Amino acid sequence: MEAKAKATYVRMSPRKVQIVLDLIRNQPADKAMAILKFTPKAATEPVSKVLKSAMANAENNYNMDVTRLYVSEAHVAPGPILKRVQPRSHGRAYRINKRTSHITLVLKEMED
């Protein structure tokens, strides 16, 4: 049995989110929350929201024991890129890519 949660179109680069997801992969859910709380990265806020949602899904939808949950899968996929233009000298225009991410977390119960 597994519980999933997904956040789509998060306005953050997938590279920045991947650093945070590597910290919590294969960790117990409560320890993962503590790691996210004390990690000074901007990506911890959307990742912690997804983790809370996955824990709530596990508890309410699948009747899983929250104390025995661990992060079995954590991955990020690139979403659509918002393309913007920055004016430069001599009438040129430089492209600015504002990247988005799709964050997915899967929680499972530990076996005895």
Backbone hydrogen bonds, N-H to C=O, Kabsch-Sander energy under -0.5 kcal/mol:
donor,donor_aa,acceptor,acceptor_aa,energy
3,A,107,L,-2.5
5,A,105,L,-1.9
7,A,103,I,-2.7
10,V,101,S,-2.7
12,M,10,V,-2.6
16,K,13,S,-0.6
17,V,13,S,-1.6
18,Q,14,P,-2.4
19,I,15,R,-1.1
20,V,16,K,-0.9
21,L,17,V,-2.2
22,D,18,Q,-1.9
23,L,19,I,-0.6
23,L,20,V,-0.8
24,I,20,V,-1.0
25,R,21,L,-1.3
26,N,71,V,-2.3
27,Q,24,I,-1.7
29,A,69,L,-2.4
32,A,28,P,-2.6
33,M,29,A,-1.9
34,A,30,D,-1.7
35,I,31,K,-2.4
36,L,32,A,-2.4
37,K,33,M,-2.0
38,F,34,A,-1.5
39,T,36,L,-0.7
41,K,39,T,-1.9
44,T,41,K,-1.1
45,E,42,A,-1.0
47,V,43,A,-1.7
48,S,44,T,-2.5
49,K,45,E,-1.7
50,V,46,P,-1.9
51,L,47,V,-2.3
52,K,48,S,-2.5
53,S,49,K,-2.0
54,A,50,V,-2.4
55,M,51,L,-2.3
56,A,52,K,-2.3
57,N,53,S,-2.5
58,A,54,A,-2.3
59,E,55,M,-2.1
60,N,56,A,-2.8
61,N,57,N,-2.2
62,Y,57,N,-1.0
62,Y,58,A,-0.6
63,N,59,E,-0.5
64,M,58,A,-2.4
66,V,64,M,-0.6
68,R,65,D,-1.3
69,L,66,V,-1.1
70,Y,108,K,-2.3
71,V,27,Q,-2.7
72,S,70,Y,-1.0
72,S,106,V,-1.9
73,E,106,V,-1.7
75,H,104,T,-2.2
77,A,102,H,-2.4
79,G,100,T,-2.6
82,L,80,P,-0.5
82,L,98,K,-2.9
83,K,81,I,-0.7
84,R,82,L,-0.6
84,R,96,I,-3.1
86,Q,94,Y,-3.6
88,R,92,R,-2.5
91,G,88,R,-0.7
92,R,89,S,-1.4
94,Y,86,Q,-3.0
96,I,84,R,-3.1
98,K,82,L,-3.2
98,K,96,I,-0.6
99,R,97,N,-0.8
101,S,10,V,-2.0
102,H,77,A,-2.7
103,I,7,A,-2.8
104,T,75,H,-2.7
105,L,5,A,-2.5
106,V,73,E,-2.6
107,L,3,A,-3.1
108,K,70,Y,-2.2
109,E,1,M,-0.7
110,M,68,R,-2.7
